[in-house]
Amino acid sequence: MSTPHRKAKPSMSTSPEHAADQQNTHFDEYFRSNYVRLVRWLIFSGATGVEAHDAIQSAMEAAFRHWPRISTPDPYVRKVAMRYFLRERARAAREKPTERTAAEPVATTHFEYRAEVQEVRAALASLPPAQRFVVALSMDGYTPKEISQLLEKPSSTVRSHLRFARRALRSKLIRGHGQATREEVHDGP
């Protein structure tokens, strides 16, 4: 007489509920540890605080929906956020071509209020968009190779954008600091 086949109880590590909980925990950790950094990156890429928060939130929602299939979340979230930002910026330009608000009615992160950061943001805003995106990614720790993969551009183009952007930023930022330095020298005793 044969013994009836019993289904083995699923272990905690293989149950669908446990796997879903583990994925949610991993996503929560990613969200908490990267949200502010990603908003800052998008602001340095040219978005307002409101635009950056909206784009990153939308990108995080997309990442959550596809989380089990995403092997490297950072490039995925950045690409989705950038596309959302550019699409919404273009839509807003079609609706109200010249109207942009100076004061944003949303709480922003503390880094936006420091004078040095405002100066860098203004200098970044003066760059062409392609250079601004590359510099913002570089400021966030990406290598030119990683940036080229993320933006789907040749490495030589990324390096060229970085070189021209750094030259322009150096000129703008030194010019601003050079004025203050000369005034301080002449205001001495």
PAMARTI-547414 format. One line per 4 residues: number of its first residue (from 1); their letters; for each residue z, y, x of N, C-alpha, C. Coordinates in steps of 0.02 Angstrom, whole numbers, padded with zeros to 5 digits. Layout:
residues N
NUM> A> Z,Y,X,Z,Y,X,Z,Y,X  ...
This chain:
residues 189
1> MSTP> 00000,-00059,00042,00000,00000,00000,00000,00062,00044  -00045,00105,00031,-00050,00164,00072,-00005,00219,00045  00016,00262,00091,00058,00318,00070,00015,00375,00046  00036,00409,-00006,-00004,00464,-00031,-00008,00520,00020
5> HRKA> -00066,00553,00021,-00075,00609,00067,-00037,00669,00041  00003,00696,00082,00040,00756,00063,00008,00815,00098  00007,00869,00061,-00016,00931,00092,00041,00957,00135  00025,00974,00195,00076,01003,00238,00091,01074,00214
9> KPSM> 00154,01091,00216,00173,01159,00197,00144,01206,00248  00115,01261,00224,00088,01309,00273,00146,01340,00312  00136,01344,00376,00188,01376,00417,00184,01451,00405  00238,01485,00423,00241,01557,00413,00184,01592,00450
13> STSP> 00165,01566,00508,00115,01600,00547,00044,01590,00520  00033,01541,00476,-00034,01530,00451,-00042,01546,00377  00011,01563,00343,00004,01578,00272,-00034,01643,00262  -00074,01647,00209,-00112,01708,00196,-00068,01770,00188
17> EHAA> -00010,01760,00156,00036,01816,00147,00061,01843,00213  00079,01796,00257,00104,01816,00323,00049,01851,00364  -00011,01824,00360,-00067,01855,00396,-00079,01926,00371  -00077,01935,00304,-00087,02001,00275,-00031,02049,00297
21> DQQN> 00030,02024,00296,00087,02066,00318,00079,02086,00391  00057,02039,00432,00047,02052,00503,-00008,02104,00513  -00063,02099,00475,-00117,02148,00480,-00093,02216,00458  -00055,02219,00404,-00028,02283,00380,00018,02314,00432
25> THFD> 00059,02272,00464,00105,02297,00515,00065,02325,00574  00013,02289,00595,-00028,02313,00651,-00063,02378,00633  -00089,02383,00571,-00122,02445,00550,-00071,02502,00547  -00012,02489,00519,00040,02540,00515,00058,02566,00584
29> EYFR> 00065,02521,00632,00080,02541,00701,00024,02584,00729  -00038,02564,00718,-00094,02602,00743,-00095,02672,00711  -00086,02674,00646,-00088,02737,00609,-00034,02784,00635  00028,02760,00638,00084,02802,00660,00077,02827,00732
33> SNYV> 00052,02785,00775,00048,02805,00845,-00014,02845,00863  -00064,02847,00819,-00127,02880,00836,-00148,02937,00790  -00118,02945,00733,-00141,02995,00684,-00142,03066,00713  -00087,03089,00740,-00083,03158,00765,-00131,03167,00823
37> RLVR> -00136,03118,00867,-00182,03122,00924,-00254,03128,00900  -00272,03090,00849,-00340,03093,00822,-00354,03159,00787  -00305,03185,00752,-00314,03251,00720,-00325,03303,00774  -00285,03301,00828,-00292,03349,00883,-00362,03344,00914
41> WLIF> -00385,03282,00925,-00452,03272,00953,-00505,03304,00908  -00500,03295,00843,-00551,03322,00799,-00547,03398,00795  -00488,03426,00800,-00480,03499,00803,-00513,03525,00866  -00502,03492,00922,-00534,03513,00984,-00609,03502,00982
45> SGAT> -00632,03459,00937,-00704,03448,00929,-00735,03501,00884  -00695,03545,00855,-00722,03599,00815,-00701,03602,00743  -00661,03554,00720,-00639,03553,00651,-00579,03600,00641  -00571,03624,00580,-00509,03660,00564,-00455,03607,00553
49> GVEA> -00394,03628,00546,-00340,03581,00533,-00351,03542,00469  -00372,03576,00417,-00385,03543,00353,-00441,03492,00360  -00496,03512,00391,-00553,03467,00401,-00532,03406,00442  -00493,03417,00494,-00472,03363,00537,-00428,03313,00499
53> HDAI> -00379,03338,00463,-00335,03294,00425,-00376,03254,00373  -00421,03287,00337,-00463,03252,00288,-00505,03197,00320  -00537,03214,00375,-00582,03166,00408,-00544,03107,00436  -00488,03120,00468,-00449,03065,00497,-00420,03022,00441
57> QSAM> -00397,03053,00387,-00370,03014,00331,-00425,02969,00302  -00484,02995,00293,-00540,02955,00266,-00558,02898,00315  -00558,02913,00379,-00573,02862,00429,-00520,02808,00430  -00457,02828,00422,-00402,02778,00421,-00407,02734,00359
61> EAAF> -00427,02764,00303,-00436,02723,00242,-00491,02671,00253  -00546,02692,00284,-00601,02645,00299,-00577,02591,00347  -00539,02611,00397,-00513,02563,00446,-00467,02512,00412  -00426,02535,00366,-00380,02490,00331,-00420,02438,00291
65> RHWP> -00473,02461,00257,-00513,02415,00217,-00547,02362,00260  -00566,02380,00322,-00602,02335,00366,-00559,02308,00423  -00494,02319,00421,-00450,02305,00477,-00458,02235,00507  -00463,02182,00467,-00470,02115,00497,-00533,02107,00540
69> RIST> -00584,02147,00527,-00648,02140,00563,-00655,02190,00621  -00607,02234,00630,-00612,02285,00682,-00576,02261,00744  -00614,02254,00798,-00583,02230,00860,-00555,02288,00902  -00588,02346,00900,-00564,02405,00936,-00561,02463,00887
73> PDPY> -00503,02477,00860,-00498,02526,00806,-00512,02598,00827  -00494,02618,00887,-00501,02688,00906,-00573,02713,00903  -00620,02678,00934,-00690,02701,00929,-00715,02700,00856  -00695,02650,00818,-00716,02645,00749,-00690,02706,00709
77> VRKV> -00626,02721,00715,-00596,02777,00678,-00627,02843,00700  -00638,02852,00764,-00668,02914,00788,-00739,02923,00762  -00777,02869,00762,-00846,02874,00738,-00849,02890,00664  -00808,02856,00624,-00805,02868,00552,-00781,02940,00538
81> AMRY> -00730,02961,00575,-00702,03028,00565,-00753,03082,00583  -00788,03073,00638,-00838,03122,00659,-00894,03126,00608  -00917,03069,00585,-00971,03069,00534,-00947,03103,00470  -00886,03088,00449,-00859,03120,00389,-00854,03195,00398
85> FLRE> -00827,03216,00455,-00820,03288,00469,-00888,03323,00468  -00937,03295,00503,-01003,03327,00506,-01037,03328,00437  -01030,03275,00399,-01058,03273,00332,-01026,03325,00287  -00959,03330,00289,-00923,03378,00247,-00937,03450,00270
89> RARA> -00943,03461,00335,-00958,03528,00360,-01027,03549,00337  -01076,03503,00339,-01144,03519,00316,-01144,03532,00240  -01106,03492,00203,-01102,03503,00131,-01071,03571,00115  -01018,03588,00150,-00985,03652,00139,-01032,03710,00158
93> AREK> -01071,03701,00210,-01118,03754,00230,-01172,03765,00177  -01193,03712,00145,-01243,03719,00091,-01213,03754,00031  -01149,03741,00017,-01117,03770,-00042,-01096,03843,-00030  -01065,03856,00027,-01041,03923,00044,-01059,03937,00117
97> PTER> -01118,03962,00130,-01142,03967,00198,-01100,04010,00245  -01068,04062,00223,-01032,04106,00270,-00957,04109,00259  -00932,04079,00206,-00862,04085,00191,-00820,04033,00227  -00775,04055,00270,-00727,04011,00304,-00660,04045,00302
101> TAAE> -00609,04007,00288,-00543,04036,00282,-00511,04043,00351  -00477,04100,00360,-00442,04111,00424,-00375,04075,00424  -00339,04078,00369,-00274,04045,00365,-00282,03981,00325  -00254,03927,00351,-00260,03863,00318,-00196,03849,00279
105> PVAT> -00201,03829,00216,-00143,03819,00174,-00109,03751,00184  -00118,03720,00241,-00089,03655,00253,-00044,03658,00315  00008,03619,00314,00051,03616,00373,00012,03584,00429  00013,03616,00486,-00023,03589,00544,00027,03570,00597
109> THFE> 00003,03533,00645,00047,03510,00698,00064,03567,00746  00119,03561,00780,00146,03616,00821,00100,03638,00877  00056,03595,00901,00015,03613,00959,-00034,03669,00943  -00050,03680,00880,-00099,03730,00862,-00075,03802,00871
113> YRAE> -00010,03812,00877,00017,03879,00878,00028,03907,00948  00024,03867,00998,00035,03891,01066,-00025,03932,01089  -00012,03988,01121,-00065,04034,01141,-00116,04001,01188  -00093,03960,01234,-00138,03928,01281,-00186,03881,01244
117> VQEV> -00160,03846,01195,-00201,03800,01157,-00253,03839,01116  -00232,03895,01089,-00279,03937,01051,-00336,03962,01096  -00318,03979,01158,-00368,04003,01205,-00418,03947,01222  -00393,03887,01233,-00436,03830,01247,-00479,03813,01187
121> RAAL> -00449,03815,01128,-00488,03801,01067,-00544,03851,01058  -00531,03915,01072,-00583,03966,01066,-00639,03953,01116  -00620,03935,01177,-00671,03920,01228,-00711,03858,01208  -00678,03807,01182,-00713,03747,01159,-00760,03762,01101
125> ASLP> -00738,03805,01056,-00779,03823,00998,-00844,03857,01018  -00844,03889,01076,-00904,03924,01099,-00957,03877,01129  -00937,03814,01142,-00984,03765,01170,-01030,03738,01115  -01089,03716,01135,-01132,03680,01087,-01096,03617,01062
129> PAQR> -01107,03596,01001,-01071,03538,00973,-01072,03476,01016  -01129,03458,01044,-01133,03397,01085,-01085,03401,01145  -01084,03459,01178,-01038,03468,01235,-00965,03468,01212  -00952,03499,01155,-00884,03503,01129,-00857,03434,01113
133> FVVA> -00898,03391,01082,-00875,03323,01065,-00860,03283,01127  -00903,03289,01177,-00893,03252,01239,-00830,03276,01275  -00820,03341,01278,-00760,03367,01311,-00697,03346,01274  -00698,03349,01208,-00639,03330,01169,-00621,03257,01181
137> LSMD> -00671,03213,01185,-00658,03143,01200,-00632,03135,01271  -00660,03173,01317,-00637,03170,01387,-00564,03194,01392  -00548,03247,01355,-00478,03272,01355,-00430,03219,01327  -00456,03176,01285,-00415,03125,01254,-00412,03061,01296
141> GYTP> -00441,03063,01356,-00434,03007,01402,-00492,02959,01406  -00547,02973,01372,-00604,02928,01375,-00645,02942,01438  -00672,02888,01466,-00716,02894,01524,-00786,02910,01499  -00830,02936,01543,-00899,02948,01522,-00933,02885,01495
145> KEIS> -00920,02827,01524,-00950,02765,01500,-00927,02751,01428  -00861,02758,01416,-00835,02746,01348,-00863,02797,01298  -00870,02859,01320,-00897,02911,01276,-00970,02895,01259  -01008,02872,01309,-01078,02856,01295,-01083,02798,01246
149> QLLE> -01039,02750,01250,-01039,02695,01202,-01020,02719,01132  -00969,02761,01129,-00945,02786,01065,-00998,02829,01030  -01029,02873,01068,-01079,02919,01039,-01149,02890,01038  -01156,02831,01068,-01222,02797,01072,-01273,02842,01106
153> KPSS> -01253,02870,01164,-01297,02912,01205,-01296,02884,01276  -01348,02897,01314,-01349,02873,01384,-01292,02905,01424  -01267,02867,01472,-01213,02892,01515,-01233,02956,01552  -01296,02960,01572,-01319,03019,01608,-01315,03081,01562
157> TVRS> -01329,03073,01498,-01325,03130,01452,-01252,03151,01444  -01207,03104,01439,-01136,03120,01432,-01112,03156,01495  -01129,03131,01554,-01108,03164,01616,-01137,03235,01621  -01199,03243,01599,-01230,03309,01600,-01194,03357,01552
161> HLRF> -01179,03333,01491,-01141,03374,01444,-01074,03394,01473  -01040,03347,01504,-00975,03362,01535,-00982,03413,01590  -01031,03406,01633,-01040,03452,01688,-01053,03523,01663  -01100,03531,01616,-01115,03598,01590,-01057,03627,01550
165> ARRA> -01023,03584,01512,-00966,03608,01473,-00908,03631,01519  -00894,03592,01570,-00840,03611,01617,-00857,03677,01652  -00919,03685,01671,-00940,03747,01703,-00930,03806,01655  -00951,03799,01593,-00943,03853,01544,-00870,03866,01529
169> LRSK> -00831,03814,01521,-00759,03823,01506,-00723,03856,01565  -00739,03833,01625,-00708,03863,01685,-00723,03938,01686  -00784,03956,01674,-00804,04026,01675,-00766,04066,01622  -00763,04040,01561,-00730,04076,01506,-00655,04081,01517
173> LIRG> -00624,04026,01537,-00551,04026,01545,-00529,04064,01606  -00566,04060,01661,-00548,04098,01721,-00558,04172,01708  -00611,04190,01674,-00624,04260,01658,-00565,04289,01618  -00540,04252,01569,-00482,04276,01530,-00420,04281,01572
177> HGQA> -00407,04231,01614,-00347,04233,01658,-00356,04282,01715  -00417,04291,01738,-00431,04338,01792,-00414,04409,01771  -00428,04427,01709,-00412,04494,01684,-00336,04504,01686  -00299,04454,01661,-00226,04461,01659,-00198,04465,01730
181> TREE> -00225,04425,01776,-00201,04425,01844,-00213,04492,01877  -00272,04522,01869,-00286,04587,01899,-00241,04641,01870  -00229,04638,01804,-00185,04688,01773,-00114,04681,01799  -00090,04619,01808,-00023,04608,01834,-00017,04635,01904
185> VHDG> -00068,04625,01945,-00068,04649,02014,-00064,04725,02016  -00103,04758,01972,-00103,04831,01972,-00042,04862,01938  -00007,04823,01897,00052,04849,01862,00115,04841,01904  00110,04815,01964,00169,04802,02006,00200,04867,02031
189> P> 00258,04865,02065,00293,04925,02088,00258,04962,02143
